[in-house]
């Protein structure tokens, strides 16, 4: 089935935030700090007011409540006394034109006292807190304890200790952030339009900043040009600034970031520094694993507490290990702050654990496939957190074998293990993962929808979860079509509007199809039941069930009773209310913070990706030739959408693995546009062989689970393992750039601060 939002997007009719214009609209610009760590001694805005066309200039003193944050309210709308990273805003201007706003910003005078900064998360452990009100730089520390690791190491024949490192990653969505704040519209104090990933989180933040009730802030989502987790807290900050300006001027205010603004201000994927110690028997069974993973949180806490929690759950990988000790940490630094990005704490630890699996296999003289099959989860396995996997099909062996067969893994692995004499050498590598579905113990996971049948039989639908390009509208429309037996052209999926749509939390964690899909089924079944009961009574039928399909309603014997449209008309004319809420709350889960034991997720998905590469050992160039990706999705609601997620996830993982890195030097970002921040293009893409594996889950809608994030988690690890085989040497940090391939270590670029 084609995407329901495809036509307006491919024809250019879709309205993105920057396409919107309002009468008397002003244009805003933000002044950002010159330093990543400094005191603000004085701000003088007098000269900015003198610029023709300026209507408002605001700083922290103009903001009712200058602090916000989804988890820890430590983020500043505007820096007041201190700046903590290079993207901190100091002031904002609203003017009749963007040119006037930009000119006025240049006339704002700020006096700073530059302070020493902290730019390494390990150093942050032992330095004075960058936030003066806090006792240390530690944002969070999560623990997981299972068995006795010392006993496990004593019972091991081989013990390996390795260190791995990952980098800052930019989300690289094509549409920079845009918000428009409109004051006193439709009985709300302020309405926010924009490229908003999580409308309710944005509403909550703006209401907190303005010190008003949620009913006074309305957020309406426009089409969004990419997000991948990135248009959340940064959008909340921008919306709050625009809202204050709009209320000060009593005029609509548009605030949009340039690409440079976006890269400087927006949060990134967390860089991790990880230490792994593992013990195995000579037969290849893992006996113990000890892990320390330290994340750089940057200037603010943002999503660090939850990102590192997912890491602590999944850091051992999908392997049966009786003795585990894992600690994950997040520390404040004066680098750009870090938050949610596709994968959310998994890509980092998967790169480490899957590199480690290959290193262990080599040490034992086994091939990587054989070693993994000795240790992977199967039905009724027990995870590192003590969870018994007995409520769904554990399909790791299935995805591994299907992926291996598709790419002929063993034959190629044996072939490439032989000496290769040319400069261009090939390698093949695999990576496997399991991923907890939905939010898990991070938060209560529930979602709702509003579904209404009109008197002509057409349907409109509000979801509390947002379409961010992932295909949510299409999946939900298919579910309604399936349940009510009507064509999709009769269904209109309306945009998320926080005054109408039910608060369903954030569209994150690959949760939308499962949680929101179940809510959609609930709503559709409620309305189907209402129509069934009405028709049975009206037509004096003896049956208790009717069948909805092909835009008609049938008796149990297959005879057509009435068309769906006629049934809706009769119900409406008889006073039957054909609108309802659908709601779904996920199954019970548990987590003990002290021991890291419990049932952190109610179900899991499994995947295997294999990469085949060619490395030019003379130039250092890495070319990914082929990738196969086998993912168990439970049930594919829209198979074409699943394939799209696989292709997109592999593209992003390729960038993560071999080219992408935000170049930060003592808090300053050197590559602030796509001429220097490199992302894969069409010529970089390998041949991709997707394999959709279906083992319907008892919890999911029609058995569906998740796919959005799992496709991104594995590729960098698989590519790294393939490169290691090709060059005969392990690179333990990402990205696998030319310098590392050629000389095995990162070279300092020697760039100066800008």
C-alpha positions in Angstrom: 0.0 0.0 0.0 1.3 3.4 -0.9 2.0 5.9 1.9 -1.0 8.1 2.6 1.2 11.2 2.9 3.2 10.5 -0.3 1.3 12.5 -2.8 1.5 15.9 -1.1 5.2 15.4 -0.3 6.3 14.3 -3.8 4.3 17.0 -5.5 5.5 19.8 -3.1 2.1 20.5 -1.7 3.0 19.5 1.8 3.3 22.4 4.2 6.5 22.4 6.3 6.9 24.9 9.0 9.0 27.4 6.9 6.2 27.4 4.3 3.8 29.0 6.7 3.2 32.8 6.7 1.0 34.8 9.1 -0.3 38.3 8.8 2.1 40.8 10.5 4.6 38.1 11.2 8.0 39.0 12.7 11.3 37.2 12.2 13.6 36.2 15.1 17.3 35.6 15.4 19.2 34.3 18.4 22.6 35.5 19.7 24.7 32.6 20.9 27.7 32.6 23.2 31.3 33.2 22.0 32.7 30.7 24.5 31.7 27.1 25.6 32.5 28.0 29.3 32.2 31.5 30.7 30.5 33.8 33.1 28.2 36.5 31.7 29.1 39.8 33.3 26.9 42.1 31.4 24.5 42.2 28.4 23.8 45.5 26.7 21.0 45.5 24.1 20.5 49.2 23.7 22.2 49.4 20.2 20.0 46.4 19.0 16.9 48.5 19.8 18.2 51.2 17.5 18.2 49.0 14.4 15.2 49.9 12.1 12.5 47.3 12.2 13.3 45.8 15.6 10.2 45.2 17.7 11.6 43.2 20.7 14.9 42.2 22.3 14.7 39.7 25.1 17.2 38.0 27.5 16.8 35.6 30.4 15.3 38.4 32.6 12.3 38.5 30.2 11.5 34.8 30.6 9.0 33.9 33.4 10.8 30.6 34.1 14.2 30.3 32.4 14.7 26.5 33.2 13.2 23.5 31.5 14.0 19.8 30.8 12.2 16.6 30.2 14.1 14.7 32.9 16.3 17.2 34.7 15.2 20.8 34.4 18.7 22.2 34.0 18.4 23.6 30.4 18.3 27.4 30.0 16.0 29.2 27.6 18.7 31.9 27.6 22.0 31.7 29.5 21.7 34.0 32.4 24.9 34.0 34.6 26.9 31.2 32.9 27.2 29.5 29.5 27.8 25.8 29.5 28.3 25.0 25.8 28.9 26.8 22.5 25.2 26.6 21.5 23.8 28.5 24.5 21.6 31.4 23.5 22.2 34.8 25.1 19.4 36.9 23.6 16.9 37.0 20.9 15.5 39.7 18.6 12.2 40.0 16.7 12.1 42.3 13.8 10.1 43.1 10.6 12.6 41.2 8.5 15.2 38.5 9.1 17.9 40.9 7.8 17.0 43.5 10.5 17.0 40.8 13.2 20.4 39.5 12.1 21.8 43.1 12.1 20.3 43.8 15.6 21.9 40.6 17.0 25.3 41.8 15.8 24.8 45.0 17.9 24.2 43.2 21.2 27.2 43.7 23.5 28.1 40.9 25.9 30.9 41.0 28.4 32.2 37.6 29.4 34.7 36.1 31.8 36.0 33.0 30.0 36.3 30.0 32.4 38.3 26.8 32.1 36.2 24.1 30.5 35.9 20.4 30.8 35.9 18.6 27.5 36.4 14.9 28.3 33.9 12.8 30.1 36.5 10.8 32.0 38.3 14.0 33.2 34.9 15.3 34.3 34.8 12.7 37.0 37.5 14.4 38.9 37.0 18.1 38.2 34.9 20.8 39.8 31.3 20.7 38.7 30.6 22.9 35.7 27.1 23.6 37.1 27.9 25.4 40.4 24.7 24.3 42.1 25.6 20.6 41.7 28.0 18.6 43.8 29.7 16.8 40.9 29.6 16.4 37.1 27.9 13.1 37.3 24.5 13.2 35.6 23.7 9.6 36.3 25.1 6.2 37.2 23.2 3.0 36.3 24.2 -0.4 37.7 23.5 -4.0 36.6 24.6 -6.9 38.7 24.1 -10.6 38.0 25.9 -13.5 39.6 29.5 -13.1 40.7 31.9 -11.8 38.1 35.1 -12.7 40.0 33.9 -16.3 40.3 33.1 -16.2 36.6 36.6 -14.9 35.7 38.1 -17.6 37.9 36.2 -20.2 35.9 37.4 -18.9 32.6 40.2 -20.1 30.5 40.7 -16.9 28.5 40.2 -13.3 29.7 40.2 -10.4 27.4 40.2 -6.7 28.3 39.4 -4.2 25.6 38.5 -0.5 25.3 36.3 1.0 22.6 35.2 4.6 21.8 32.5 6.3 19.7 32.1 9.8 18.5 29.7 12.8 18.5 27.1 12.4 15.7 24.9 15.0 14.1 21.3 14.0 13.2 21.7 15.6 9.8 18.1 16.0 9.0 17.6 18.0 5.8 15.2 20.5 7.3 16.7 22.7 9.9 14.5 23.5 13.0 11.7 26.0 12.5 8.9 27.2 14.9 6.3 29.9 14.6 4.5 31.2 17.7 1.1 32.9 17.2 -0.3 34.7 20.2 -4.0 34.6 21.3 -5.2 32.3 18.6 -8.3 30.1 19.1 -8.6 30.9 22.8 -5.0 29.8 23.6 -2.4 32.1 25.0 0.0 30.9 22.3 -0.1 28.4 19.5 3.1 26.8 18.2 3.5 25.6 14.7 6.7 23.8 13.7 8.9 20.9 12.8 8.1 19.4 16.2 9.0 15.7 16.8 7.2 15.5 20.1 4.3 18.0 20.3 3.3 17.2 23.9 6.8 17.5 25.2 7.1 20.9 23.4 3.8 22.0 24.9 4.9 21.0 28.4 8.2 22.9 28.1 6.6 26.1 26.8 3.9 26.0 29.5 6.5 25.6 32.1 8.6 28.4 30.8 5.6 30.7 30.5 4.2 29.5 33.9 0.8 28.8 32.5 -1.5 25.7 32.2 -1.2 23.2 29.4 -4.6 24.4 28.1 -3.0 27.8 27.3 -0.3 26.4 25.0 -1.4 24.7 21.7 1.1 22.8 19.6 0.3 21.9 16.0 2.7 19.7 14.1 3.6 20.5 10.5 5.2 18.0 8.1 8.7 17.4 9.3 11.8 17.1 7.2 13.6 14.5 9.2 14.3 14.2 12.9 15.8 10.9 14.0 15.3 12.0 17.7 16.8 15.4 17.1 13.8 17.8 17.1 12.8 17.5 20.7 14.6 19.6 23.4 16.1 22.0 20.9 12.6 22.7 19.4 11.2 23.2 23.0 13.9 25.8 23.6 13.2 27.6 20.3 9.4 27.4 20.8 9.8 29.0 24.3 11.9 31.8 22.9 9.4 32.4 20.0 6.5 32.3 22.5 8.0 35.0 24.7 8.7 37.2 21.7 5.2 36.7 20.4 3.6 37.6 23.7 5.9 40.7 24.1 5.0 42.0 20.6 1.4 40.5 20.2 2.4 39.4 16.8 3.3 36.0 15.2 7.1 35.3 15.4 9.0 32.8 13.2 12.3 31.5 14.5 14.3 29.2 12.2 17.9 28.0 12.4 20.3 28.1 9.5 22.3 24.9 9.0 25.2 26.4 11.0 22.8 27.5 13.8 21.4 24.0 13.8 24.7 22.1 14.1 26.0 24.5 16.8 22.8 24.5 18.9 21.3 21.1 18.5 22.2 18.1 20.7 24.1 15.1 19.3 24.4 11.4 19.7 26.4 10.6 22.9 30.0 9.7 22.5 31.0 6.7 24.7 34.2 5.5 26.2 33.8 1.8 27.1 35.9 -0.8 28.9 35.0 -4.5 28.5 36.5 -7.4 30.4 35.2 -10.8 29.4 36.0 -14.4 30.4 35.4 -17.5 28.3 36.1 -21.2 28.5 38.2 -22.9 25.8 35.0 -24.4 24.5 33.7 -20.9 23.7 31.1 -20.3 26.5 31.1 -16.9 28.0 31.3 -17.1 31.8 31.6 -13.4 32.9 31.6 -9.9 31.6 32.4 -6.6 33.3 31.6 -3.4 31.5 32.1 0.3 32.2 30.5 2.7 29.6 30.9 6.5 30.1 28.8 8.9 28.1 29.5 12.6 27.5 26.4 14.5 28.4 27.7 17.9 27.3 26.4 21.0 28.9 23.0 19.7 30.0 21.5 16.4 31.2 18.8 16.2 28.4 18.2 12.5 27.7 21.4 11.2 29.3 19.7 9.4 32.2 17.5 7.4 29.9 20.0 6.8 27.1 22.5 5.3 29.5 19.8 3.3 31.1 19.1 1.5 27.8 22.8 1.0 27.5 23.1 -0.7 30.8 20.2 -3.1 29.9 21.7 -4.1 26.6 25.5 -3.7 27.0 26.2 -7.4 27.2 24.4 -8.1 23.9 22.0 -11.0 23.2 24.2 -13.6 24.9 23.7 -15.9 27.8 26.2 -14.8 30.5 25.8 -16.0 34.1 28.0 -13.4 35.7 27.7 -9.7 34.8 28.7 -6.4 36.3 27.8 -3.3 34.2 28.1 0.4 35.1 27.0 3.1 32.8 27.7 6.8 33.6 26.9 10.2 32.1 29.0 13.3 32.9 28.5 16.9 32.3 31.2 18.6 30.1 31.4 21.9 28.2 30.9 20.1 24.9 27.7 20.3 22.9 25.0 18.6 24.9 23.8 15.1 23.8 20.3 13.6 23.6 18.1 11.2 21.8 19.2 9.9 18.4 18.0 6.8 16.5 19.3 3.8 18.4 19.2 5.7 21.8 22.2 4.2 23.7 22.4 1.0 21.7 24.7 1.7 18.7 27.6 2.6 21.0 27.5 -0.6 23.1 26.7 -2.8 20.1 29.8 -1.5 18.4 31.8 -2.5 21.5 30.2 -5.9 22.3 30.1 -7.1 18.6 33.7 -6.1 18.1 34.5 -8.0 21.3 32.7 -11.1 20.0 34.9 -11.2 16.9 38.0 -10.7 19.0 37.0 -13.5 21.3 36.3 -15.8 18.4 39.7 -15.1 16.9 41.4 -15.7 20.3 39.6 -19.1 20.5 40.3 -20.1 16.9 36.6 -20.1 16.0 34.8 -18.4 13.3 32.5 -15.5 14.4 29.3 -17.4 13.4 30.1 -20.5 15.3 31.1 -18.5 18.4 27.9 -16.5 18.4 25.7 -19.5 18.0 27.3 -21.0 21.1 26.2 -18.1 23.3 23.1 -16.4 21.9 19.7 -16.1 23.5 17.1 -18.7 22.7 13.6 -19.4 23.9 13.6 -19.3 27.8 17.1 -17.8 28.0 17.7 -15.4 30.9 19.1 -12.0 30.2 21.7 -10.0 32.1 18.9 -8.3 34.0 17.5 -11.7 35.0 14.5 -11.6 32.7 13.2 -15.0 31.4 12.5 -14.8 27.7 9.4 -16.9 27.6 6.6 -14.7 26.3 7.7 -14.4 22.6 9.7 -16.1 20.0 13.4 -15.5 20.5 14.5 -15.6 16.9 18.2 -14.8 17.0 19.3 -18.1 15.5 16.7 -17.6 12.7 17.9 -14.1 11.7 21.6 -15.1 11.9 21.1 -18.1 9.7 18.9 -16.3 7.2 21.4 -13.5 6.9 24.4 -15.8 6.7 22.8 -17.9 4.0 21.8 -14.9 1.9 25.4 -13.5 1.7 27.2 -16.8 1.8 29.0 -15.7 5.0 31.1 -18.8 5.8 32.5 -19.3 2.3 33.4 -15.6 2.1 34.8 -15.5 5.6 37.1 -18.5 4.9 38.1 -17.0 1.5 39.0 -13.6 3.0 40.8 -15.2 5.9 43.5 -16.3 3.5 46.3 -14.0 2.7 45.4 -11.2 0.2 48.3 -9.8 -1.7 46.8 -6.8 -3.5 46.3 -3.4 -2.0 42.5 -3.8 -2.2 41.5 -6.4 0.3 38.1 -7.7 1.2 36.5 -8.7 4.5 33.2 -9.8 5.8 31.7 -9.1 9.3 28.5 -9.7 11.2 26.7 -8.1 14.2 23.7 -9.2 16.1 21.4 -7.5 18.6 18.4 -7.6 20.7 16.4 -4.5 21.5 13.8 -3.8 24.2 10.6 -2.7 22.5 9.1 0.6 23.5 10.0 2.9 26.5 10.4 0.1 29.0 11.1 1.1 32.5 12.1 4.6 31.4 8.5 5.7 31.8 4.9 4.6 31.8 4.1 3.7 28.2 0.6 4.4 27.0 -1.0 6.0 24.0 -4.4 7.1 22.7 -6.3 8.0 19.5 -9.5 9.7 18.6 -11.6 8.0 15.9 -14.8 9.3 14.4 -17.1 7.8 11.8 -19.1 10.5 9.9 -22.7 10.0 8.7 -21.5 9.2 5.2 -19.2 6.5 6.3 -16.0 8.4 6.0 -13.6 8.5 9.0 -11.3 11.0 10.6 -8.6 10.2 13.0 -6.4 12.0 15.5 -3.4 10.3 17.0 -1.5 11.4 20.1 1.7 10.1 18.4 3.3 12.0 15.7 4.2 11.2 12.1 7.9 12.1 11.7 8.4 10.5 8.4 8.5 6.9 9.7 5.2 5.9 8.1 2.9 6.1 11.2 0.0 7.6 9.3 0.1 4.8 6.8 0.3 2.0 9.4 -2.6 3.4 11.5 -4.7 4.0 8.4 -4.1 0.3 7.4 -5.2 -0.8 10.9 -8.5 1.2 10.7 -9.1 -0.1 7.2 -8.5 -3.7 8.4 -10.8 -3.4 11.4 -13.7 -1.5 9.8 -13.4 -3.2 6.4 -13.3 0.1 4.5 -11.0 1.5 1.8 -8.1 3.7 2.9 -9.4 6.7 0.8 -12.3 6.9 3.3 -9.9 7.7 6.2 -8.4 11.0 6.9 -5.5 11.1 9.3 -5.4 14.6 10.9 -2.3 16.3 12.2 -1.3 16.2 15.9 -2.9 19.0 17.8 -2.3 19.1 21.5 -5.8 20.6 22.2 -7.5 17.7 20.5 -5.2 14.7 20.3 -4.8 12.6 23.5 -1.5 13.1 25.2 0.5 9.9 24.3 4.0 11.0 25.2 6.8 11.2 22.8 7.2 9.5 19.4 10.4 7.8 20.3 11.8 4.3 21.1 10.3 2.7 18.0 7.0 2.5 20.0 4.5 4.1 17.7 3.3 1.0 15.7 3.0 -1.2 18.7 1.6 1.1 21.4 -0.3 3.5 19.1 -1.3 0.6 16.8 -3.0 -1.2 19.7 -4.8 2.0 20.7 -6.0 2.3 17.1 -7.3 -1.2 17.2 -9.1 -0.5 20.5 -10.9 2.5 19.0 -11.8 0.7 15.8 -13.2 -2.3 17.7 -15.2 0.0 20.0 -16.9 1.6 17.0 -17.4 -1.7 15.2 -19.1 -3.0 18.3 -21.4 0.1 18.5 -22.4 -0.3 14.8 -22.9 -4.1 15.2 -25.2 -3.7 18.3 -27.2 -0.9 16.5 -27.7 -2.9 13.3 -28.7 -6.1 15.1 -31.3 -4.2 17.1 -32.5 -2.1 14.1 -32.8 -5.1 11.7 -34.0 -7.5 14.4 -31.2 -10.0 13.7 -30.7 -13.2 15.7 -26.9 -13.2 15.3 -24.4 -11.7 17.7 -21.7 -10.9 15.2 -21.4 -9.1 11.8 -18.5 -9.0 9.4 -17.0 -5.8 8.1 -15.2 -6.0 4.7 -15.0 -4.4 1.2 -16.9 -1.3 2.4 -19.9 -3.5 3.4 -21.3 -5.3 6.4 -22.2 -9.0 6.1 -24.3 -11.5 8.0 -22.5 -14.6 9.4 -23.7 -16.7 6.4 -22.0 -14.3 4.0 -25.1 -12.4 2.9 -24.6 -8.7 2.5 -26.7 -6.8 5.1 -25.8 -3.1 4.3 -23.0 -0.9 3.0 -20.8 0.7 5.6 -21.8 4.1 4.5 -25.6 3.3 4.8 -25.0 1.8 8.2 -23.2 5.0 9.4 -26.1 7.1 8.0 -28.7 5.0 9.8 -26.8 5.1 13.0 -26.4 8.9 12.8 -30.0 9.5 12.1 -30.9 7.3 15.1 -28.7 9.3 17.4 -25.9 6.8 17.8 -22.6 8.5 18.8 -19.9 7.1 16.5 -16.8 8.8 17.9 -14.6 7.3 20.5 -11.2 7.2 22.2 -8.9 4.3 21.9 -6.3 3.7 24.6 -3.5 1.3 25.2 -1.2 0.8 28.2 1.8 -1.5 27.8 2.2 -4.7 29.9 3.7 -4.5 33.4 7.5 -4.2 33.7 9.9 -3.8 36.6 13.4 -2.6 37.4 15.5 -2.5 40.5 17.8 0.5 40.3 20.2 -0.9 43.0 20.8 -4.3 41.3 19.8 -3.6 37.7 17.6 -6.7 37.8 14.0 -7.0 36.6 11.9 -7.1 33.5 12.9 -3.8 31.8 10.9 -4.5 28.6 7.8 -6.5 27.9 9.2 -7.9 24.6 12.2 -7.7 22.3 13.2 -7.6 18.7 16.2 -9.4 17.1 18.4 -8.6 14.2 21.5 -9.6 12.3 23.4 -7.5 9.7 26.4 -8.6 7.7 28.7 -6.3 5.8 31.1 -7.1 3.0 33.8 -4.5 2.4 36.8 -3.7 0.2 39.6 -1.7 1.8 42.3 0.0 -0.2 45.3 -0.3 2.1 47.2 2.1 0.0 44.7 5.0 0.3 42.8 4.0 3.4 39.5 4.1 1.5 36.7 1.8 2.7 34.0 0.7 0.3 31.0 -1.2 1.6 30.1 -3.6 -1.2 27.1 -5.5 0.2 25.0 -5.6 3.3 22.4 -8.0 4.3 19.9 -7.2 7.1 17.6 -9.7 8.7 15.2 -8.3 11.2 12.3 -9.9 13.1 9.6 -7.3 13.2 6.9 -9.5 14.7 4.5 -8.8 11.8 5.0 -6.4 9.0 2.0 -4.1 8.9 3.4 -2.4 5.8 6.2 -4.4 4.3 7.3 -1.6 2.0 7.6 0.7 5.0 9.8 -2.0 6.8 12.1 -2.1 3.7 12.4 1.7 3.8 13.4 1.5 7.5 16.1 -1.1 6.7 17.5 0.9 3.8 17.5 4.1 5.8 19.0 2.5 8.9 21.8 1.0 6.9 22.6 4.3 5.3 22.8 6.0 8.7 24.9 3.1 10.2 27.3 3.3 7.3 27.8 7.0 8.0 28.3 6.2 11.7 30.8 3.5 10.9 33.1 5.1 8.4 32.7 8.9 7.9 30.5 10.9 10.3 32.0 12.8 13.2 31.2 16.2 14.8 34.7 17.7 15.0 34.8 19.3 18.5 37.9 20.9 19.8 37.8 22.2 23.4 34.0 22.8 23.0 34.2 24.5 19.6 32.5 22.8 16.6 34.7 23.0 13.5 32.4 21.4 10.9 29.2 23.4 11.0 27.8 22.5 7.5 27.6 19.6 5.2 30.7 20.6 3.2 32.8 19.4 6.2 30.4 17.2 8.1 30.2 14.3 5.7 27.2 12.0 5.4 26.8 9.1 2.9 25.4 9.9 -0.5 23.9 7.6 -3.2 27.4 6.6 -4.5 28.4 5.4 -1.0 25.5 3.0 -0.7 26.1 -0.7 -0.9 23.9 -3.4 -2.4 21.4 -4.0 0.3 19.6 -7.3 0.8 16.8 -6.9 3.3 15.1 -10.0 5.0 11.9 -9.4 6.8 11.4 -12.1 9.5 8.0 -12.5 11.0 7.2 -14.1 14.4 4.0 -12.4 15.5 4.2 -11.2 19.1 1.2 -11.8 21.4 1.3 -8.2 22.6 1.7 -6.3 19.3 -1.1 -5.2 16.9 -1.6 -8.2 14.7 1.7 -9.4 16.1 3.8 -6.3 15.1 6.7 -5.0 17.1 9.4 -2.5 16.2 11.8 -1.7 13.3 12.8 1.9 13.2 15.8 1.9 15.5 17.1 -1.7 15.2 18.1 -1.2 11.6 20.6 1.5 12.6 22.2 -0.3 15.5 24.1 -3.0 13.8 25.7 -1.7 10.7 28.8 0.1 12.1 29.7 -2.9 14.1 29.3 -5.3 11.2 31.4 -2.9 9.0 34.1 -2.7 11.6 34.4 -6.4 11.9 34.6 -6.7 8.1 37.3 -4.0 8.0 39.3 -5.8 10.7 39.3 -9.0 8.7 40.4 -7.1 5.5 43.3 -5.3 7.0 44.2 -7.8 9.7 44.0 -5.3 12.5 41.3 -4.1 14.9 40.3 -0.5 15.0 38.4 0.1 18.3 37.1 3.6 17.7 34.6 5.2 15.4 34.6 6.4 12.7 36.9 4.1 10.7 38.5 7.0 8.9 41.4 7.0 6.5 44.0 7.8 9.1 43.0 4.9 11.3 43.0 2.5 8.4 46.4 3.6 7.3 48.3 4.0 10.6 46.0 2.5 13.2 45.5 5.6 15.2 43.7 8.9 15.0 45.6 12.0 14.0 44.9 15.3 15.6 43.6 17.6 12.9 45.3 20.7 14.4 42.4 23.0 13.6 42.2 26.2 15.5 39.1 27.5 17.3 36.6 29.5 15.3 
